[in-house]
Amino acid sequence: MLVTIFASGEYGKISTLFTIAAFLNIVYTYGLETSYFRFAALQAEPKVYNTCSSSIILTTTLFTGLLLLFVKDIAAFLEIPDHPEYISWVILIVALDTLSVMPFAKLRYEGRPRKFAAIKILNILINVGLVIFFLVVCKNAHDKNSGNFFAGIYNPKIGLGYVILANLAASGITLLLLSKELFQFRFRLNPVFWKQLMNYSWPLIIVGFGGMVNETIDRIMLLKLYPGTTEEAFSQSGIYSANYKLAVIIVLFIQAFRMGAEPFFFKQSTSENAQRTYARVMKFFVIACCFCFLGVTLFLDIWKYFMGTAHKEYYTGLKVVPLLMTAKIFLGIYYNLSIWYKIKERNLTGAWITLGGAAITVAFNWIFIPVLGYMACAIATVLCYAFMMVLSYTLGQKHYPVPYAWKKILAYITICLLLFGLHQAFLSLEMNHWINRGMGVFFVGLFGLLIVNVEKKEFAKMPFIGKLIKTS
């Protein structure tokens, strides 16, 4: 929605600020969420929850106090020296979100998806609603010199800062809604047990930090390496970030999957058929990702309007979307594969895998951003996640063999890419856009028929769907 309000340069600044927030989230949480799931499956859950919550509250207070001392220096580094208050607000958002981590983890562990989803959705609605209120309702009233109540609320000096303030308000309300879970903990910080937690979680800091490098460092590198003015660099970052959002279907699916899968995987780890369960989950996860890929890439002429029509420069970046969608499939597969080192308590191996991916991201962008601009960022993302996926699978099969149906998985991904290529060839005929869209629907349906035919026996075992499938 922000792309319909801001030009690419301004949107680039917003993206850069929230890139910094993503990095801070890793430092603030330092892997304790995953540690909670791991140790709660082995020890008394209240003990684990108390220790993790106590640790996070202490460190969040410390980190926030330290960072607030250097907001002017951070603002200068990010090329926004006139608005150090933006940095202060972002730091407070990170602090509030961190305090919500353990309450959300508790909801996931206890299998309470309704409250979890309701609060997450409300967070989004509050965020979007406040952005619309400040930057559409109040800003329009101010620009028209209407002199009414709404015009008086808007302060042009804050500008895009209203996006950050909306996020800050949403984070604060989210924490209030989680107050029951938050205050269920008792302050306990047993040094011996805390050390056990940290021995497990500290490599996950590297995993998380490397993951954020892979996800977000390209925006900062565009700002610093693009061979143009600062405003042109922000514009490139804005165009890339806006099109990055079009991969949101796979991203949201992966995030939802991770929310439920991590506690599920740890609980399943002690069962006799754990590996077979992981393999089955992987196969259906990839199938779902393939449908997401086709649903976006075959209909980009529709999805582009989610970026609005006021700033059509965003459309020039549509070519990165198929690359980013492919990269997200690889990332989702990697998340599935990563369970082996978490279960076998070889998190340091996971850290090295992620650092290898980060090295590819940084090196490729460093060399090619001056030549290719944001296209280098998209290509680097594909290479990075492909590397992590392959290496994690190779090592995982040595230490914790899982019978993944790799022939089928590779076939489904390959067919998806071929269907996209065929659709691109069809588009080159320059026929009516409704015919092009109809062909997209045909290709999605064709892929669906293939999946139903190949996985007929699997679908027959499922409730509801099984009644519609005939195995004979």
PELIN-V723479 format. One line per field, one symbol per residue. ss: DSSP state (H for helix, E for strand, - for the rest). A space follows every 10 residues. Layout:
ss = ???
This chain:
ss = -HHH---HHH HHHHHHHHHH HHHHHHHHH- -HHHHHHHHH ----HHHHHH HHHHHHHHHH HHHHHHHH-- HHHHHHH--- ---HHHHHHH HHHHHHHHHH HHHHHHHHH- --HHHHHHHH HHHHHHHHHH HHHHHHHHHH HHH-----HH HHH------- HHHHHHHHHH HHHHHHH-HH HH-------- HHHHHHHHHH HHHHHHHHHH HHHHHHHHHH HHHHH----H HHHHHHHHHH HHHHHHHHHH HHHHHHHHHH HHHHHHHH-- ---HHHHHHH HHHHHHHHHH HHHHHHH--H HHHHHHH--- -HHHHHHHHH HHHHHHHHHH HHHHHHH-HH HHH---HHHH HHHHHHHHHH HHHHHHHHHH HH-HHHHHHH HHHHHHHHHH HHHHHHHHH- -----HHHHH HHHHHHHHHH HHHHHHH--- --HHHHHHHH HHHHHHHHHH HHHH-HHHHH ----HHHH-- --
